[in-house]
Amino acid sequence: MCSSVYDEILEARSQGHTNLYLNYRQLSELPKELLELSKIQRLYLKRNVLKKLPADIGRLSSLVELYLHSNNLNKLPDGIGNLRFLEKLDVCNNLLKKLPPAIGNLHSLVSLHVANNELVFLPKEMENLTNLRDLNVMNNMLEWLPWQLCHCKSLKILSFDGNYIEKIPHQLIQHQGLVEISASRNKLRSIPQDVDKLLSLESFILDHNTELHVLPATILRMEHLTVLGLSISPSALLHRQEKDACELQEVLSLTYTLDKTTNSIPPLIELCFRAIYPLVKSLSDQSLSILHLPSHMAKLLTTPTGHCFVCDSPYFTAAFHLKESADTALRIVQPNSTNLLRVRDTRWLFYFCCCSKICLDQVCSRRDSPD
């Protein structure tokens, strides 16, 4: 430890400083004297060469902000969960492959930034971060988001650009406080039909998801949405349409077979079901036995896939239908927000999910209406 760092730690202890700046000091480990500063609230250790933190990091019991941006950390100790007053933690630009479950003990945490690491998953214990407002996990190796994030009731900003995530957890759509979702450069294939249930969402960034070619029409109902980031390749879109046409024939055949066998599901020739079994809202315990559903699938009835575009009734299958231009989708939806009218000039396709033939007919009539 260089003398200047040692002198600064001694001065902080003798003077009772609450802030300590040790950025750009080429520190490879934390001085043990540093852990004696029980009054330090803000500790800045950016752009050093730290490979690990001491196991008893929790001795810094007054810490409110800890900045470890741009080091060589490959893990965080469990002791970090003892920083019960910590509100801001920045460990961006390190070599972290996972976060310890103890991260869920940071009940005061408001901001967690772990961008530009090597994370392959997020611990489910993050559901305990009920005060978390800003979560940044951009540019990692995540393939999925834990659905338990829906329990982070204070979450406002969720940024997971530059990962390998294929879907947004449906449980997250029940979140009533999200204001910004940034999801560019992932592998998203679809957006939950119930996306309009995110009543507070103002910014939704989806560009450079090369497998995402259609959007649910419900996105046009989001009155507070002012920023919608989209990008699509016309050639990829054409390829996707051809692929969907083949899938449609296969799935319709499956649907018709189930209808003849069970005699409990009306023929819905116009709908393409994306489920092993069609589950409709009217299923009772008796009809469940007729369908011979495994018990673990029957539990899906407690969480609908979405809600009908027309009557808002819950349903348990996703239907792709009416692949129209953005201009036609806007005419059908007639959104209250003028901010979304600019999608008229895009080449995006929208689909409408309905719970019955009656509601589907209403969508069709709106499509054909001149108004």
N, C-alpha and C positions, 0 to 999 in steps of 0.2 A: 504494500500500500504506500503510495507516494505521500510525502510529508504534507502536501497541501490538502489532500483528502482527509488525512488524520487530523490536521488542524481544524478543518471545517466541522468535523464530527465533534471534536472537543468543544469548539465554540458553540455549536448548536446545543450541546448538553448543558454547558455552563450558562448560556443566555436563555435557555428555554425556548429555542426557536421551534416553530411548528412546520416550517417549510425547509427542505434540504434539496439542493440542486447538485447532482453528481452526474450530469450528462457528459458524454464525450471524454471520459476519463480512462478508457481502456481497462476497466475493472473486469477481472476474470472471475471474481467471487466477491461476495459482500463481506466487508470487514466485520468481525465479531463485535467490535465496539458499536457498530451501527445499531445492533439489536437492543442496545441499552437505552436507546432514545424513545422512551415510552410516550413522550409528548408529541412526537412528530406526527403531523396529520397529512402532509403532502410530500411524497418522496419521488424525485425525478431521477431515473436511471437509464434514460434513453441513450442508444448508440454507444453501448459498451460491448464487452465480449463475454458476458455472463453465460455460462453453460447450465447452471442450476441455481436454485435458491435454497437457503438453509431450511432444514426441516422445521425449525422453530421460528419461522418467519412470523408466526402468530404472536410473538412477543411484542411486535410493534402494534400494540393493542389500540392505539388512537388513530391509526391510519384511516384516512377518508379517501385519499386518491393515491394510486400507485401506477407509475408509468414505466413500463419496461420495453417500450417500442425499440425494435432493431437491436436485438441481442442474439445469442446463440442458444437460447433455452430449448431443451428437447422435452421437458416435462415440468409440471408445477407440483410442488409437494402438497400432501393432504393438509398440512398445517395452514395453508392459505385460507382454509375454511374457518379458521379461528379469528379472522379479521372482521369481527362482527359489525364494525362501523363503516367498513369500506363501501364507498358509493361509486367510485370510478376505477376500473381496471383496464389497462391498455397493454396487451402483450402481442400486438401486431408485429409482423416481420420477424418471426422467430422460427423454430423448427419443431413446434409442438405437433405431436401426432394424436393426442387426446387430451381432454380436460378431466381432472379428477372428479369423482362424484361429490367430493367435499365442496365443490364450487356451489352446490345447492344450499350450503349453509350461510352464504353471504346474503342474508335477508335484507340488508340495507342497500344492496347493489342497485344502482340506477343505470349505469352505462358499462357495457362489456364489449370490448373491441378485441377480436382475435383474428383479424384479417391477415392474409398472406402467411399462413402456416401450412401444416400438412395434416390437418384434422380429417379423419375418416368418419367420425360420428360425433354427435353431441350427447352428453349424458342426460338421461331422463330426469335426473334429480334437478335439472334446471327449472322444472315446474314449480319449485319452491321459491323462485326469485320473483316474488309477487310485486316488488317495487321496481323491477327492471323496465326501463323505458326505451333503451336504445341497444339493439343487439346487432353487431356487425361481424359476420363470419365469411366475408368475401374472400374469394381466391384461396380456397382450401380444396379438399378432395372428398367433400360430403356427397353421398348418394341419396340421402334422405334427411328430412327434418323430423325431430321427435314430435309426435302429436301432442305431447305433454306441454308444449309451448303455449297451448290454448289456456293454460292455467296462469300464465304470466299476465295478470289482469291489467297491469299498468303499461304493457308494451305498446309503444307508439311507432317505432321505426324498426323494421326488420330488413336487413340487407344481406343477401346471400348470393350475390353475383359471382360468376366464375367458379361454379361447382359442377356437380354431375347429377343434380336433383331432377327426377322425372315427374314428380307431382307435388302439389301443395297439400298437406294433410287436410282432410275434410273437416276435422275438428277445429282447425284454426279459423275456418270460415265463421264459426260462432263467436269469434272475438269481436267485441264491441268497441275497442279503443284504437285499433290499428289505423295510423294515418298514412304511413308510407311503406310500401313493399317494393324492394328492388331485387329483381330476379333475372337480370340479363345474363347471357352466356351460360345457360344451364342446358339440361336435356328435357325440359318440360314438354309433355305431349298433349296435355289438356289443362284447362282451367276449371275448377269446380263450378258446376251449374249454379250453385247458390252464392256465387261471388258477390251478388248484390246485398247479401246479408252483412257484408262489411260496411256498415252504415257510415263510418267515419273516414273511410279511405279517400285520400286526396291524390295520391301519386302511386301509379302501378307501372313499373318498368319491366317489360317483357321482351325487349329486343334481343336478337341473336340467340333465340331458342329454335334451332333449325328443324325440330320435329313438331313444332307448334304451328298449325295451319288454320285452325278454326277456333272461334271464340264463342262462348255462350252469349245469346242475345241479352241475357240479364245484365251483362256488363254495361249496357246502354241505359240501364235504369239508375245507375249510381250518380245521384245528384251532386255529390261533393267531389267527384273525380275530376281533377283539373289537368293532370298529367298522365298520359297513357303512352308508354313507349312500345312501339311495334316495329318489326322488320320481317320481311319474308321474301323468299326467292320464288319468282313465278314458275321456274322450271320444277322446283321442288313441290310446288303446289299442284302442278299437273300430275306429277308422279303420285302424289298422295291421293288425288281423286281417283286415279285408276286402281290403286291399291284398295281404297275403300269400297269400290264397286265389287271387287272380288269377295271381300270380307262380307259384304251385305248379303250376297247370295248364300254363303255358307251359314250365316247366323239366322237368316230367315228360315232356312230349312230346319234348323234346330228348333226354332220357335214353333213352327207348324207341328212338328212331331210332338212336342210337349203339350200343345193344345189338344190334339187328337187323343193323346193318352190319358190326360188328367180330366179333361172336360171341365176345367175350372178356370181357364184363362181365355178370354175372347180373342179371336184372331185379330192381330194388329199387323197386317201385311206391310204397312207403310213405315213401320218403326224398325230400327236396327238395335237390338238389345245387346248391350255390352255387359253381360253377366252369364254365369253358367246356368242359372235358373231365373226365369222372369218372376220377380216378386212384386206384386201389386199391393196398393194400399188397403184393399179390402180383405186381405188374407186373415183368416182366423186360425185358432189352434186346430180346428177340424181340418181346414183346407191345407194346413201345414203338413199334417199327417198324410194327406192325399198326395202331396208333392214329394213326400219322402225326403224332406230336407234333413241333412245332418244337424245335430244340435248346435254346433258352432256357427252354422250359417243362419239358423233361425234367430240367433242373437242380433243379426244385422238389422232386423226389423225395428230395433230401438233407435237406430241411426239411419234416417233416410238418405238415399243418394242425393236427393235434391227436392225441390218443390216445383209444382206445375207452374209453367209460365203464365197461364191464364187464371186459374183459380187458387193458386198457392197451396194446393193440397200436396202432401208429401208423397213421394213415390220411391221405389226401390230398384229402379233400373235407369240407365241413361240412354236416351234415344237421340240419334243424330237424324235430323230431318231438315228440309227446306234450306239447302245450301244455296243461299242467295247472295247477291252483292250487298255491300255495306249500305248502299242507297235504299235497297228494299228493306233491309233490317231496320233502318231508321224509320221508314214509313210505318212498319208494323208496330214498333215499340213506341214511337212518338215520345222520345225522352224529354223530361222536364229540363234537364241541364243542356244549355247551348254549347257547353265546352266539348261535348262529344260529337258535335255535328261534323267536325273535321275528318272523322273516320270515313265520311262519304267519299273522300278522294283516295282511300286506300283500296288494296285488292284483297282485303281480308274477308273471310267467309264467317258467317254466324249460324249457329244452330239453335233450335228451339226445342225444349224438352217439355212434354205434356204427359198428363197422367191418364188420359182417356181419349177416345176418338172424338168425343164432343168438344173437348178443349182444343184438340188438334185442328178440327174444322174451323174453329174461331180464328186460329192463326192463319189458316189458308184464306179465309174470307178477308182478313185484314191485308194479306198480301195482294189480293186481287182488287182491293178497293182503290179507286182513283184518288181518294183523299189522303 
